[in-house]
Amino acid sequence: MLDQQEEATYIRDVLDRKNTILQEIRDALNRSHQHHDVRVIAVTKYIDETKARLLPMAGITDCAENRLQVAEPKLAAHMPVLWHFIGPVQMNKAKKVAQYFDFVHSVDRKELLDALDRYRTVEKPLQVFLQVNISHEPQKSGVDPESVVDLAIHCLSKAHLQLAGLMMIGTRYDDMTLVRNEFRMLRGLRDDLLERLSLPKLELSMGMSQDFSVAVEEGATMVRIGRFLVLEENPRT
Ligand SMILES: *Cc1c(COP(=O)(O)O)cnc(C)c1O
C-alpha cells in the first residue's frame, strides 16, 4: 500500500510523463504534417491495482492489459477508464475478454472472432483490432498480411463486433528505420483495407515506449505505452 504522500507523488510523476508523451506526439504529428488525434493507452501490466487506481487522477482515460489474470483485480476496481485487451487470447478466456473489455487489439483468427461475438452480450459492440504479423516471424502472433482482408470481412459479418482497426508490435531493432518500415507497411495495409471494403475509418494501434514517436510519424492513432508512462523507467536512455 502507498501512503497519501506516495500516492500524490505517483500521480504527479505519471502526469509529468504523460505530458512529455503528449508533447512528443504533437511534435511527431507536426513533423509529418498530420492533424488527427492520437489516443494514449496506459499499459498497466507492470503495476498492481493500488497504483492503477490512481491513473484516472493523472488524466489517464484508457488502460490495457495483456493477461486476464493480471487484469482482473484492476477491472474489479471499477476505474472510470476504457479497458483494452492487448495480449494473446486463448479460447477458454474469450468469454471474459468479450464481457470485461471495451477493445481487443490482438485478434488473429476466425474462431476467435466467432467466440468473441458469441460471448459479447452487452449492447455495445466489442471494438476489435486485427493483429498483423507484419514481419512474418514464425514465433510472433498475428495474422499474415495476405490474410487480413479475409479476416476483416469475417469480422464485419459479426453483429456484436465492430472492426476498429489494425494492430502490430514492432520488432525491437536498434535501427529505427527498420521498425519505421514495419509501421509504414501496416499503414499501407490499412489504407488498402479502407479502399477495398469501402470503410470510412480504421485505427492504427502501433507504437510502444521505445518507438511511439516513429509510429505516430507513420500514422498511428493509438499508442500503447507501459514502462515510460507507469514506471520510472525510460527505456530510451
Ligand atoms: C507490454 C506491452 C506494451 C507496452 O510496452 P512498453 O514497452 O512497456 O511501453 C504494448 N503493447 C503490448 C502488446 C504489450 O504487451
PDBQT file of the ligand as one rigid body, heavy atoms in Angstrom, charges set to zero:
ROOT
HETATM    1  C1  LIG A 301       3.707  -4.528 -22.694  1.00  0.00    +0.000 C 
HETATM    2  C2  LIG A 301       3.078  -4.151 -23.974  1.00  0.00    +0.000 A 
HETATM    3  C3  LIG A 301       3.104  -2.816 -24.423  1.00  0.00    +0.000 A 
HETATM    4  C4  LIG A 301       3.826  -1.709 -23.681  1.00  0.00    +0.000 C 
HETATM    5  O1  LIG A 301       5.222  -1.888 -23.773  1.00  0.00    +0.000 OA
HETATM    6  P1  LIG A 301       6.239  -0.791 -23.188  1.00  0.00    +0.000 P 
HETATM    7  O2  LIG A 301       7.494  -1.076 -23.926  1.00  0.00    +0.000 OA
HETATM    8  O3  LIG A 301       6.332  -1.066 -21.735  1.00  0.00    +0.000 OA
HETATM    9  O4  LIG A 301       5.691   0.548 -23.490  1.00  0.00    +0.000 OA
HETATM   10  C5  LIG A 301       2.452  -2.522 -25.606  1.00  0.00    +0.000 A 
HETATM   11  N1  LIG A 301       1.802  -3.480 -26.335  1.00  0.00    +0.000 NA
HETATM   12  C6  LIG A 301       1.768  -4.763 -25.935  1.00  0.00    +0.000 A 
HETATM   13  C7  LIG A 301       1.047  -5.756 -26.785  1.00  0.00    +0.000 C 
HETATM   14  C8  LIG A 301       2.399  -5.140 -24.754  1.00  0.00    +0.000 A 
HETATM   15  O5  LIG A 301       2.362  -6.438 -24.371  1.00  0.00    +0.000 OA
ENDROOT
TORSDOF 0
